[in-house]
Amino acid sequence: MPNDPETVDQIVIGGGIAGASVAAELARTGTVVLLEAETQAGYHTTGRSAAQFTKAYGPPVIRGLTRASERFFRATDGTEAPEGLLRPRGVLFVARSDQHAALQKLSDLLGDSVVPTTAQEACHMSPLLRSDYVSRAVFDKEAADIDVDALHQHYLKTIRALGSDIRLKSPVASLQYSDGLWRADTPTGPVQAPVVVNAAGAWADDVAEMAGVAPVGLMPKRRTAILVEAPETAHIDDWPMVVDVDEEFYLKPDAGLLLISPADATQSPPCDVQPDEMDVAICVDRIETAFDLSIRRISHKWAGLRSFVPGGAPYACFDPDARGFFWLVGQGGYGIQSAPALARFAAALITETPIPSDILNEGVTAADLMLRRNEVAA
Ligand SMILES: Cc1cc2nc3c(=O)[nH]c(=O)nc-3n(C[C@H](O)[C@H](O)[C@H](O)COP(=O)(O)OP(=O)(O)OC[C@H]3O[C@@H](n4cnc5c(N)ncnc54)[C@H](O)[C@@H]3O)c2cc1C
């Protein structure tokens, strides 16, 4: 094993969508080494998502980043983005009669991007919805399924094509700063760079602690997803995703099956998280209450960690107290749909180049994605 560290412009820790996308952007102007602990770059949260693109979903900063990502997703931004990353799938946000206030709030927030929809229309669009359950809905017709694997692979291929390096099976075991360089030690050898990007998902605070940097209070939260069969006679492919307005459940067609979730958010330590049987039971109960569906068999189930930071918006910024240490964390349940713009944004800050104007035009500024230690402590 070589002991002399390889020297590059940036080290990126974490090969999920956050690390892969920012490394691809950085590789355009410098040399990058992407370090991933697992044998597959998408093994953790990135490979476990519901793969939905919804401009109406998430806090304002996420919605801005998602709007700024849309041209890339639709391959209309003039870059080499692959075609077919999005496939239309509208989202119906549904409300019971006791949830009208929540639906009104969502409707006021989203304005013209959603269309008021009657219970009858909602049941027509999603035929298993119980007409005595749903009372009102709003429809986001511009939402879509994301081909997450194609997106992730695009970034990984770009990194290699630009001459930078991806090292799998390379958990960073120590991270130290000296003489203006961060040195990362891994089983595949040491590497050093003036900048290290912490894109380690649920492990980001562990990585910080290893580096002697104060953690940001990251909160990984478990979310469960289950695949079940649809009734044989149902033609589910073109059905919308249905999301409870208070996010108590969702259901969407997924490759001939129905993906359902209780939309759980249980705090968890960083780990290879697995579904909890209680969450599975809650999911089945909520779905059977809202839909005319009797769930007898579960085809597949999994869980993933959605990681949040105080304030709710991600951090994409240099640590104010640790030179060259860049945070790219806290993407919550929206890290795929916002990744293209967030990666360009982060790369601009890291390379000290202007933030792309199309992202600024969506109302996203560096201040929105900045870590403020006083907020973390509060
Ligand atoms: C059930 C579910 C549904 C979701 N649905 C959606 C959706 O519809 N739309 C959407 O946009 N988002 C969705 N999300 C959220 C989205 O999946 C995440 O925001 C995104 O995948 C986070 O990516 P990441 O790269 O930060 O994390 P990860 O994919 O977890 O990547 C972090 C990587 O860092 C590596 N790592 C950690 N420590 C080290 C170390 N010391 N050395 C080297 N490597 C290390 C890990 O092995 C891991 O591969 C969903 C999430 C879940 C769980």
The ligand as a MOL file (V3000), in Angstrom:
LIG
                    3D

  0  0  0     0  0            999 V3000
M  V30 BEGIN CTAB
M  V30 COUNTS 53 58 0 0 0
M  V30 BEGIN ATOM
M  V30 1 C -37.4140 6.0510 1.5150 0
M  V30 2 C -36.7840 7.3020 0.9460 0
M  V30 3 C -37.4450 7.9970 -0.0480 0
M  V30 4 C -36.8530 9.1260 -0.6180 0
M  V30 5 N -37.4820 9.7110 -1.6890 0
M  V30 6 C -36.9000 10.7440 -2.3050 0
M  V30 7 C -37.5110 11.3090 -3.4610 0
M  V30 8 O -38.5690 10.8450 -3.9110 0
M  V30 9 N -36.8830 12.3550 -4.0810 0
M  V30 10 C -35.7020 12.8640 -3.5940 0
M  V30 11 O -35.2000 13.8210 -4.1850 0
M  V30 12 N -35.0920 12.3550 -2.5070 0
M  V30 13 C -35.6640 11.2980 -1.8540 0
M  V30 14 N -35.0740 10.7570 -0.7600 0
M  V30 15 C -33.8790 11.4280 -0.1970 0
M  V30 16 C -32.6190 11.1130 -0.9930 0
M  V30 17 O -32.5350 9.7190 -1.2320 0
M  V30 18 C -31.4040 11.6330 -0.1950 0
M  V30 19 O -31.5590 13.0170 0.0680 0
M  V30 20 C -30.0880 11.4300 -0.9460 0
M  V30 21 O -29.9770 10.1380 -1.4570 0
M  V30 22 C -28.9020 11.7120 -0.0060 0
M  V30 23 O -27.7260 11.4530 -0.7450 0
M  V30 24 P -26.3010 11.4980 -0.0530 0
M  V30 25 O -25.3050 11.3320 -1.1250 0
M  V30 26 O -26.2250 12.6760 0.8320 0
M  V30 27 O -26.3190 10.2340 0.9480 0
M  V30 28 P -25.9310 8.6880 0.6890 0
M  V30 29 O -26.5420 8.1790 -0.5610 0
M  V30 30 O -26.2530 7.9560 1.9530 0
M  V30 31 O -24.3660 8.7360 0.4640 0
M  V30 32 C -23.4580 8.9600 1.5200 0
M  V30 33 C -22.3080 8.0200 1.2890 0
M  V30 34 O -21.2230 8.3420 2.1650 0
M  V30 35 C -20.5270 7.1390 2.4120 0
M  V30 36 N -19.7000 7.3070 3.6010 0
M  V30 37 C -20.0880 7.5370 4.8670 0
M  V30 38 N -19.0210 7.6370 5.6840 0
M  V30 39 C -17.9160 7.4660 4.9180 0
M  V30 40 C -16.5140 7.4400 5.1750 0
M  V30 41 N -16.0000 7.6160 6.4230 0
M  V30 42 N -15.6600 7.2200 4.1430 0
M  V30 43 C -16.1420 7.0460 2.8650 0
M  V30 44 N -17.4670 7.0410 2.5790 0
M  V30 45 C -18.3390 7.2560 3.5830 0
M  V30 46 C -21.6450 6.1150 2.6170 0
M  V30 47 O -21.1810 4.7940 2.4260 0
M  V30 48 C -22.6660 6.5610 1.5650 0
M  V30 49 O -22.5640 5.8170 0.3660 0
M  V30 50 C -35.6040 9.6050 -0.1490 0
M  V30 51 C -34.9480 8.9250 0.8750 0
M  V30 52 C -35.5150 7.7730 1.4100 0
M  V30 53 C -34.7850 7.0210 2.4860 0
M  V30 END ATOM
M  V30 BEGIN BOND
M  V30 1 1 1 2
M  V30 2 1 2 3
M  V30 3 2 2 52
M  V30 4 2 3 4
M  V30 5 1 4 5
M  V30 6 1 4 50
M  V30 7 2 5 6
M  V30 8 1 6 7
M  V30 9 1 6 13
M  V30 10 2 7 8
M  V30 11 1 7 9
M  V30 12 1 9 10
M  V30 13 2 10 11
M  V30 14 1 10 12
M  V30 15 2 12 13
M  V30 16 1 13 14
M  V30 17 1 14 15
M  V30 18 1 14 50
M  V30 19 1 15 16
M  V30 20 1 16 17
M  V30 21 1 16 18
M  V30 22 1 18 19
M  V30 23 1 18 20
M  V30 24 1 20 21
M  V30 25 1 20 22
M  V30 26 1 22 23
M  V30 27 1 23 24
M  V30 28 2 24 25
M  V30 29 1 24 26
M  V30 30 1 24 27
M  V30 31 1 27 28
M  V30 32 2 28 29
M  V30 33 1 28 30
M  V30 34 1 28 31
M  V30 35 1 31 32
M  V30 36 1 32 33
M  V30 37 1 33 34
M  V30 38 1 33 48
M  V30 39 1 34 35
M  V30 40 1 35 36
M  V30 41 1 35 46
M  V30 42 1 36 37
M  V30 43 1 36 45
M  V30 44 2 37 38
M  V30 45 1 38 39
M  V30 46 1 39 40
M  V30 47 2 39 45
M  V30 48 1 40 41
M  V30 49 2 40 42
M  V30 50 1 42 43
M  V30 51 2 43 44
M  V30 52 1 44 45
M  V30 53 1 46 47
M  V30 54 1 46 48
M  V30 55 1 48 49
M  V30 56 2 50 51
M  V30 57 1 51 52
M  V30 58 1 52 53
M  V30 END BOND
M  V30 END CTAB
M  END
